[in-house]
Amino acid sequence: MALLFSRNTRNQLKQVFDALRELMTPPDPPKRPIGFVTQGEKKNTG
């Protein structure tokens, strides 16, 4: 019984830590739009 509890607990802890590790990874940076920007658009954006 103790062996089964230990194995089950280990599996649950592994799932928790895997989920936490996934949540801690930074998101991918936003991608730049494809195309070109005209001079008028550059002045309007700041």
mmCIF file of the N, C-alpha and C atoms, coordinates in Angstrom:
data_MODEL
# 
_entry.id   MODEL 
# 
loop_
_atom_site.group_PDB 
_atom_site.id 
_atom_site.type_symbol 
_atom_site.label_atom_id 
_atom_site.label_alt_id 
_atom_site.label_comp_id 
_atom_site.label_asym_id 
_atom_site.label_entity_id 
_atom_site.label_seq_id 
_atom_site.pdbx_PDB_ins_code 
_atom_site.Cartn_x 
_atom_site.Cartn_y 
_atom_site.Cartn_z 
_atom_site.occupancy 
_atom_site.B_iso_or_equiv 
_atom_site.pdbx_formal_charge 
_atom_site.auth_seq_id 
_atom_site.auth_comp_id 
_atom_site.auth_asym_id 
_atom_site.auth_atom_id 
_atom_site.pdbx_PDB_model_num 
ATOM 1   N N  . MET A 1 1  ? 0.828 -1.198 0.000   1.00 0.00 ? 1  MET A N  1 
ATOM 2   C CA . MET A 1 1  ? 0.000 0.000  0.000   1.00 0.00 ? 1  MET A CA 1 
ATOM 3   C C  . MET A 1 1  ? 0.868 1.256  0.000   1.00 0.00 ? 1  MET A C  1 
ATOM 4   N N  . ALA A 1 2  ? 1.930 1.269  0.791   1.00 0.00 ? 2  ALA A N  1 
ATOM 5   C CA . ALA A 1 2  ? 2.792 2.447  0.864   1.00 0.00 ? 2  ALA A CA 1 
ATOM 6   C C  . ALA A 1 2  ? 3.500 2.687  -0.460  1.00 0.00 ? 2  ALA A C  1 
ATOM 7   N N  . LEU A 1 3  ? 3.870 1.618  -1.147  1.00 0.00 ? 3  LEU A N  1 
ATOM 8   C CA . LEU A 1 3  ? 4.549 1.760  -2.435  1.00 0.00 ? 3  LEU A CA 1 
ATOM 9   C C  . LEU A 1 3  ? 3.605 2.383  -3.464  1.00 0.00 ? 3  LEU A C  1 
ATOM 10  N N  . LEU A 1 4  ? 2.359 1.947  -3.482  1.00 0.00 ? 4  LEU A N  1 
ATOM 11  C CA . LEU A 1 4  ? 1.375 2.496  -4.410  1.00 0.00 ? 4  LEU A CA 1 
ATOM 12  C C  . LEU A 1 4  ? 1.127 3.969  -4.107  1.00 0.00 ? 4  LEU A C  1 
ATOM 13  N N  . PHE A 1 5  ? 0.999 4.322  -2.852  1.00 0.00 ? 5  PHE A N  1 
ATOM 14  C CA . PHE A 1 5  ? 0.786 5.718  -2.459  1.00 0.00 ? 5  PHE A CA 1 
ATOM 15  C C  . PHE A 1 5  ? 1.974 6.567  -2.872  1.00 0.00 ? 5  PHE A C  1 
ATOM 16  N N  . SER A 1 6  ? 3.165 6.059  -2.662  1.00 0.00 ? 6  SER A N  1 
ATOM 17  C CA . SER A 1 6  ? 4.374 6.799  -2.998  1.00 0.00 ? 6  SER A CA 1 
ATOM 18  C C  . SER A 1 6  ? 4.462 7.039  -4.501  1.00 0.00 ? 6  SER A C  1 
ATOM 19  N N  . ARG A 1 7  ? 4.191 6.022  -5.289  1.00 0.00 ? 7  ARG A N  1 
ATOM 20  C CA . ARG A 1 7  ? 4.267 6.149  -6.749  1.00 0.00 ? 7  ARG A CA 1 
ATOM 21  C C  . ARG A 1 7  ? 3.197 7.124  -7.246  1.00 0.00 ? 7  ARG A C  1 
ATOM 22  N N  . ASN A 1 8  ? 2.004 7.000  -6.700  1.00 0.00 ? 8  ASN A N  1 
ATOM 23  C CA . ASN A 1 8  ? 0.903 7.876  -7.095  1.00 0.00 ? 8  ASN A CA 1 
ATOM 24  C C  . ASN A 1 8  ? 1.218 9.326  -6.722  1.00 0.00 ? 8  ASN A C  1 
ATOM 25  N N  . THR A 1 9  ? 1.754 9.530  -5.544  1.00 0.00 ? 9  THR A N  1 
ATOM 26  C CA . THR A 1 9  ? 2.105 10.877 -5.095  1.00 0.00 ? 9  THR A CA 1 
ATOM 27  C C  . THR A 1 9  ? 3.198 11.461 -5.973  1.00 0.00 ? 9  THR A C  1 
ATOM 28  N N  . ARG A 1 10 ? 4.191 10.657 -6.312  1.00 0.00 ? 10 ARG A N  1 
ATOM 29  C CA . ARG A 1 10 ? 5.273 11.128 -7.182  1.00 0.00 ? 10 ARG A CA 1 
ATOM 30  C C  . ARG A 1 10 ? 4.734 11.569 -8.533  1.00 0.00 ? 10 ARG A C  1 
ATOM 31  N N  . ASN A 1 11 ? 3.825 10.782 -9.097  1.00 0.00 ? 11 ASN A N  1 
ATOM 32  C CA . ASN A 1 11 ? 3.238 11.130 -10.392 1.00 0.00 ? 11 ASN A CA 1 
ATOM 33  C C  . ASN A 1 11 ? 2.446 12.437 -10.308 1.00 0.00 ? 11 ASN A C  1 
ATOM 34  N N  . GLN A 1 12 ? 1.701 12.607 -9.223  1.00 0.00 ? 12 GLN A N  1 
ATOM 35  C CA . GLN A 1 12 ? 0.920 13.832 -9.062  1.00 0.00 ? 12 GLN A CA 1 
ATOM 36  C C  . GLN A 1 12 ? 1.832 15.044 -8.889  1.00 0.00 ? 12 GLN A C  1 
ATOM 37  N N  . LEU A 1 13 ? 2.882 14.895 -8.104  1.00 0.00 ? 13 LEU A N  1 
ATOM 38  C CA . LEU A 1 13 ? 3.817 16.004 -7.920  1.00 0.00 ? 13 LEU A CA 1 
ATOM 39  C C  . LEU A 1 13 ? 4.519 16.343 -9.229  1.00 0.00 ? 13 LEU A C  1 
ATOM 40  N N  . LYS A 1 14 ? 4.858 15.334 -10.007 1.00 0.00 ? 14 LYS A N  1 
ATOM 41  C CA . LYS A 1 14 ? 5.495 15.580 -11.304 1.00 0.00 ? 14 LYS A CA 1 
ATOM 42  C C  . LYS A 1 14 ? 4.560 16.374 -12.203 1.00 0.00 ? 14 LYS A C  1 
ATOM 43  N N  . GLN A 1 15 ? 3.282 16.041 -12.213 1.00 0.00 ? 15 GLN A N  1 
ATOM 44  C CA . GLN A 1 15 ? 2.317 16.779 -13.025 1.00 0.00 ? 15 GLN A CA 1 
ATOM 45  C C  . GLN A 1 15 ? 2.210 18.231 -12.566 1.00 0.00 ? 15 GLN A C  1 
ATOM 46  N N  . VAL A 1 16 ? 2.203 18.443 -11.257 1.00 0.00 ? 16 VAL A N  1 
ATOM 47  C CA . VAL A 1 16 ? 2.109 19.803 -10.716 1.00 0.00 ? 16 VAL A CA 1 
ATOM 48  C C  . VAL A 1 16 ? 3.333 20.611 -11.116 1.00 0.00 ? 16 VAL A C  1 
ATOM 49  N N  . PHE A 1 17 ? 4.518 20.049 -10.942 1.00 0.00 ? 17 PHE A N  1 
ATOM 50  C CA . PHE A 1 17 ? 5.736 20.788 -11.264 1.00 0.00 ? 17 PHE A CA 1 
ATOM 51  C C  . PHE A 1 17 ? 5.880 21.007 -12.764 1.00 0.00 ? 17 PHE A C  1 
ATOM 52  N N  . ASP A 1 18 ? 5.446 20.055 -13.571 1.00 0.00 ? 18 ASP A N  1 
ATOM 53  C CA . ASP A 1 18 ? 5.475 20.257 -15.020 1.00 0.00 ? 18 ASP A CA 1 
ATOM 54  C C  . ASP A 1 18 ? 4.556 21.413 -15.420 1.00 0.00 ? 18 ASP A C  1 
ATOM 55  N N  . ALA A 1 19 ? 3.378 21.478 -14.804 1.00 0.00 ? 19 ALA A N  1 
ATOM 56  C CA . ALA A 1 19 ? 2.443 22.566 -15.105 1.00 0.00 ? 19 ALA A CA 1 
ATOM 57  C C  . ALA A 1 19 ? 3.014 23.909 -14.650 1.00 0.00 ? 19 ALA A C  1 
ATOM 58  N N  . LEU A 1 20 ? 3.621 23.948 -13.468 1.00 0.00 ? 20 LEU A N  1 
ATOM 59  C CA . LEU A 1 20 ? 4.227 25.195 -12.983 1.00 0.00 ? 20 LEU A CA 1 
ATOM 60  C C  . LEU A 1 20 ? 5.366 25.635 -13.892 1.00 0.00 ? 20 LEU A C  1 
ATOM 61  N N  . ARG A 1 21 ? 6.180 24.698 -14.311 1.00 0.00 ? 21 ARG A N  1 
ATOM 62  C CA . ARG A 1 21 ? 7.299 25.015 -15.203 1.00 0.00 ? 21 ARG A CA 1 
ATOM 63  C C  . ARG A 1 21 ? 6.780 25.604 -16.518 1.00 0.00 ? 21 ARG A C  1 
ATOM 64  N N  . GLU A 1 22 ? 5.687 25.043 -17.021 1.00 0.00 ? 22 GLU A N  1 
ATOM 65  C CA . GLU A 1 22 ? 5.104 25.547 -18.267 1.00 0.00 ? 22 GLU A CA 1 
ATOM 66  C C  . GLU A 1 22 ? 4.547 26.957 -18.078 1.00 0.00 ? 22 GLU A C  1 
ATOM 67  N N  . LEU A 1 23 ? 3.940 27.220 -16.926 1.00 0.00 ? 23 LEU A N  1 
ATOM 68  C CA . LEU A 1 23 ? 3.392 28.550 -16.656 1.00 0.00 ? 23 LEU A CA 1 
ATOM 69  C C  . LEU A 1 23 ? 4.491 29.595 -16.455 1.00 0.00 ? 23 LEU A C  1 
ATOM 70  N N  . MET A 1 24 ? 5.654 29.180 -15.993 1.00 0.00 ? 24 MET A N  1 
ATOM 71  C CA . MET A 1 24 ? 6.741 30.119 -15.721 1.00 0.00 ? 24 MET A CA 1 
ATOM 72  C C  . MET A 1 24 ? 7.521 30.500 -16.972 1.00 0.00 ? 24 MET A C  1 
ATOM 73  N N  . THR A 1 25 ? 7.369 29.764 -18.064 1.00 0.00 ? 25 THR A N  1 
ATOM 74  C CA . THR A 1 25 ? 8.108 30.108 -19.279 1.00 0.00 ? 25 THR A CA 1 
ATOM 75  C C  . THR A 1 25 ? 7.522 31.388 -19.865 1.00 0.00 ? 25 THR A C  1 
ATOM 76  N N  . PRO A 1 26 ? 8.384 32.312 -20.292 1.00 0.00 ? 26 PRO A N  1 
ATOM 77  C CA . PRO A 1 26 ? 7.869 33.573 -20.840 1.00 0.00 ? 26 PRO A CA 1 
ATOM 78  C C  . PRO A 1 26 ? 7.168 33.336 -22.173 1.00 0.00 ? 26 PRO A C  1 
ATOM 79  N N  . PRO A 1 27 ? 6.161 34.150 -22.477 1.00 0.00 ? 27 PRO A N  1 
ATOM 80  C CA . PRO A 1 27 ? 5.462 33.977 -23.751 1.00 0.00 ? 27 PRO A CA 1 
ATOM 81  C C  . PRO A 1 27 ? 6.354 34.376 -24.915 1.00 0.00 ? 27 PRO A C  1 
ATOM 82  N N  . ASP A 1 28 ? 6.033 33.879 -26.090 1.00 0.00 ? 28 ASP A N  1 
ATOM 83  C CA . ASP A 1 28 ? 6.782 34.244 -27.288 1.00 0.00 ? 28 ASP A CA 1 
ATOM 84  C C  . ASP A 1 28 ? 6.594 35.735 -27.557 1.00 0.00 ? 28 ASP A C  1 
ATOM 85  N N  . PRO A 1 29 ? 7.643 36.414 -28.022 1.00 0.00 ? 29 PRO A N  1 
ATOM 86  C CA . PRO A 1 29 ? 7.494 37.842 -28.319 1.00 0.00 ? 29 PRO A CA 1 
ATOM 87  C C  . PRO A 1 29 ? 6.530 38.036 -29.488 1.00 0.00 ? 29 PRO A C  1 
ATOM 88  N N  . PRO A 1 30 ? 5.820 39.166 -29.504 1.00 0.00 ? 30 PRO A N  1 
ATOM 89  C CA . PRO A 1 30 ? 4.879 39.387 -30.609 1.00 0.00 ? 30 PRO A CA 1 
ATOM 90  C C  . PRO A 1 30 ? 5.617 39.488 -31.937 1.00 0.00 ? 30 PRO A C  1 
ATOM 91  N N  . LYS A 1 31 ? 5.008 38.954 -32.961 1.00 0.00 ? 31 LYS A N  1 
ATOM 92  C CA . LYS A 1 31 ? 5.632 38.969 -34.281 1.00 0.00 ? 31 LYS A CA 1 
ATOM 93  C C  . LYS A 1 31 ? 5.340 40.303 -34.967 1.00 0.00 ? 31 LYS A C  1 
ATOM 94  N N  . ARG A 1 32 ? 6.316 40.761 -35.726 1.00 0.00 ? 32 ARG A N  1 
ATOM 95  C CA . ARG A 1 32 ? 6.132 41.989 -36.482 1.00 0.00 ? 32 ARG A CA 1 
ATOM 96  C C  . ARG A 1 32 ? 5.252 41.704 -37.688 1.00 0.00 ? 32 ARG A C  1 
ATOM 97  N N  . PRO A 1 33 ? 4.402 42.660 -38.051 1.00 0.00 ? 33 PRO A N  1 
ATOM 98  C CA . PRO A 1 33 ? 3.549 42.431 -39.220 1.00 0.00 ? 33 PRO A CA 1 
ATOM 99  C C  . PRO A 1 33 ? 4.372 42.380 -40.501 1.00 0.00 ? 33 PRO A C  1 
ATOM 100 N N  . ILE A 1 34 ? 3.883 41.619 -41.441 1.00 0.00 ? 34 ILE A N  1 
ATOM 101 C CA . ILE A 1 34 ? 4.545 41.509 -42.738 1.00 0.00 ? 34 ILE A CA 1 
ATOM 102 C C  . ILE A 1 34 ? 4.140 42.717 -43.583 1.00 0.00 ? 34 ILE A C  1 
ATOM 103 N N  . GLY A 1 35 ? 5.092 43.298 -44.283 1.00 0.00 ? 35 GLY A N  1 
ATOM 104 C CA . GLY A 1 35 ? 4.782 44.422 -45.157 1.00 0.00 ? 35 GLY A CA 1 
ATOM 105 C C  . GLY A 1 35 ? 5.747 45.561 -44.934 1.00 0.00 ? 35 GLY A C  1 
ATOM 106 N N  . PHE A 1 36 ? 5.364 46.725 -45.380 1.00 0.00 ? 36 PHE A N  1 
ATOM 107 C CA . PHE A 1 36 ? 6.211 47.897 -45.221 1.00 0.00 ? 36 PHE A CA 1 
ATOM 108 C C  . PHE A 1 36 ? 5.405 49.022 -44.606 1.00 0.00 ? 36 PHE A C  1 
ATOM 109 N N  . VAL A 1 37 ? 6.115 50.028 -44.088 1.00 0.00 ? 37 VAL A N  1 
ATOM 110 C CA . VAL A 1 37 ? 5.480 51.168 -43.443 1.00 0.00 ? 37 VAL A CA 1 
ATOM 111 C C  . VAL A 1 37 ? 5.866 52.411 -44.228 1.00 0.00 ? 37 VAL A C  1 
ATOM 112 N N  . THR A 1 38 ? 4.872 53.211 -44.573 1.00 0.00 ? 38 THR A N  1 
ATOM 113 C CA . THR A 1 38 ? 5.145 54.446 -45.303 1.00 0.00 ? 38 THR A CA 1 
ATOM 114 C C  . THR A 1 38 ? 5.584 55.533 -44.331 1.00 0.00 ? 38 THR A C  1 
ATOM 115 N N  . GLN A 1 39 ? 6.134 56.618 -44.864 1.00 0.00 ? 39 GLN A N  1 
ATOM 116 C CA . GLN A 1 39 ? 6.596 57.718 -44.017 1.00 0.00 ? 39 GLN A CA 1 
ATOM 117 C C  . GLN A 1 39 ? 5.439 58.301 -43.200 1.00 0.00 ? 39 GLN A C  1 
ATOM 118 N N  . GLY A 1 40 ? 4.256 58.408 -43.786 1.00 0.00 ? 40 GLY A N  1 
ATOM 119 C CA . GLY A 1 40 ? 3.096 58.945 -43.068 1.00 0.00 ? 40 GLY A CA 1 
ATOM 120 C C  . GLY A 1 40 ? 2.706 58.064 -41.890 1.00 0.00 ? 40 GLY A C  1 
ATOM 121 N N  . GLU A 1 41 ? 2.794 56.766 -42.043 1.00 0.00 ? 41 GLU A N  1 
ATOM 122 C CA . GLU A 1 41 ? 2.460 55.851 -40.951 1.00 0.00 ? 41 GLU A CA 1 
ATOM 123 C C  . GLU A 1 41 ? 3.486 55.940 -39.839 1.00 0.00 ? 41 GLU A C  1 
ATOM 124 N N  . LYS A 1 42 ? 4.751 56.132 -40.189 1.00 0.00 ? 42 LYS A N  1 
ATOM 125 C CA . LYS A 1 42 ? 5.795 56.246 -39.173 1.00 0.00 ? 42 LYS A CA 1 
ATOM 126 C C  . LYS A 1 42 ? 5.569 57.476 -38.306 1.00 0.00 ? 42 LYS A C  1 
ATOM 127 N N  . LYS A 1 43 ? 5.176 58.601 -38.910 1.00 0.00 ? 43 LYS A N  1 
ATOM 128 C CA . LYS A 1 43 ? 4.969 59.838 -38.163 1.00 0.00 ? 43 LYS A CA 1 
ATOM 129 C C  . LYS A 1 43 ? 3.754 59.737 -37.252 1.00 0.00 ? 43 LYS A C  1 
ATOM 130 N N  . ASN A 1 44 ? 2.726 59.009 -37.676 1.00 0.00 ? 44 ASN A N  1 
ATOM 131 C CA . ASN A 1 44 ? 1.500 58.899 -36.887 1.00 0.00 ? 44 ASN A CA 1 
ATOM 132 C C  . ASN A 1 44 ? 1.665 57.999 -35.669 1.00 0.00 ? 44 ASN A C  1 
ATOM 133 N N  . THR A 1 45 ? 2.585 57.054 -35.718 1.00 0.00 ? 45 THR A N  1 
ATOM 134 C CA . THR A 1 45 ? 2.718 56.101 -34.619 1.00 0.00 ? 45 THR A CA 1 
ATOM 135 C C  . THR A 1 45 ? 3.590 56.623 -33.501 1.00 0.00 ? 45 THR A C  1 
ATOM 136 N N  . GLY A 1 46 ? 4.282 57.678 -33.693 1.00 0.00 ? 46 GLY A N  1 
ATOM 137 C CA . GLY A 1 46 ? 5.028 58.203 -32.576 1.00 0.00 ? 46 GLY A CA 1 
ATOM 138 C C  . GLY A 1 46 ? 6.421 58.431 -32.921 1.00 0.00 ? 46 GLY A C  1 
# 
